[in-house]
Amino acid sequence: MTIARDVSLALAQMGDRRFRGVLLRGIGLTLALLVGATALVAWGIGWLLPDSVSLPWIGPVGWLDNLASGAGGAAMLVLSVFLMIPVASFCTSFFLDDVTDAVEARYYPALAPAPRLGLAEGLAESLSFLGVLLVANVVALIAYLLVVPAAPFIFLALNGYLLGREYFQLVARRRLGAQGARALRKRHAARIWLAGIVMAVPLLVPVVNLLVPVLGAATFTHLTHRLMARASSGRTSPDRAR
């Protein structure tokens, strides 16, 4: 089974009600956060500025606070376009265990239910990934400007690595624990990076990019179980040979 097969299985299950539930909750929470942040910025600017300002040669002006609040709100709306994907990834990450559970229930029914992360641990993991994602892409902007023709390749390579690392850890630690997941990831680093690059391609397509967290979690569930089975087979084969 190849990465293409993993992706096709994930796509075939995108209509699953649990997938839709995760997607809708993630997008809903994302919109609520961005709208709330926009309103908060607009209100904060209006609260910080005085109701009226005396300008030279003009005199008292009472509408500058409203103008500044409106400008701040407009700037946040523009910024939200760029923040939508990382914030959506952050919000959806709280529910991705539901996606993995749905995939395992359908394709790996013999497995016992996997333990879930606690709320505090899950929040810490999500915030850590969001921070790394934002910082890495901000730093990458310098490379984009310096080597413009290579910008798409840098974007895919960087985000492919980050997505592959995050989604593989998300799934593998459920079955192997954090240490076992890291060991398996190091053993198959190139394959996981390639799968992450495949997941990074939809990030370039508006609207479709909102599906990436759900599609990524489902794809990496298949990939992880395939690599776990291969590792298990490798450990047991010497015994069978004897």
Phi, psi and omega in degrees: 000132184256176176299322178301321178293319178301315180294318182295322177295319178296316179297322181295337182259005184297339178279357179303135183299328179289325174297312181298321179298316178297316181298314182293319178294318180296314180292320179299316179293324178298310180298319180297317180295316183291319177295317178297318179295320178297313179296322181294318179296315180298316180293318182298320178295316179296326181286324182287325182277146177291159181296328179218149181230138178267117181257143178302139179065356180245319182098198183295135177232127185251011184244001182295324179296320178293320179296315180295320178297316179296319179294320178296318177296319179296319178297322178293324177297317178295316179297328181298331178299320181278332181275346187306312186291308179297324179291320177297320177298318179297312183293318182291333184299335179294338187247005187290341173299328178296323178294312180297319177299319181295319179294315182293323179295326183275317188253341182227058188293342181285345182284143172287153178304138181276146176292151180253158175289148173290165183300315182295316180293320178296319179296317179298317179297316182294316179295321179298314181294318179299315180298314179298318181298314181292312182297315182298319182285329175294316177297322181295337178303325179297316179295323179300318182288326181283324182230074186303314181299332182269359185305313180299323181289322177296317179301311182293319181294315181294307182290331174297318177296314183295315180294317180300314180298314184292310185290324178294315178299321181303315184278313188293326183292339177296327184255331187246349188080167185298317183291316179295322179296318179296319181296317180291325179294319178297325182291330183236038186302316183295316180296319180292321177297316179299317178296323177295322177297320176300321179288334181283336182301314179297343178299338181277353184251115180305147181072307178301328182296340178290340181277348188303315181301316181291314179297320180295315180298319180292315180298315182286341172296314177295315181299316182296315180295326178294316180290324176295318179295321178295318179296319179295320178296320179295326180286327186269342185299322178299324180294319179295324181294322179288000000 
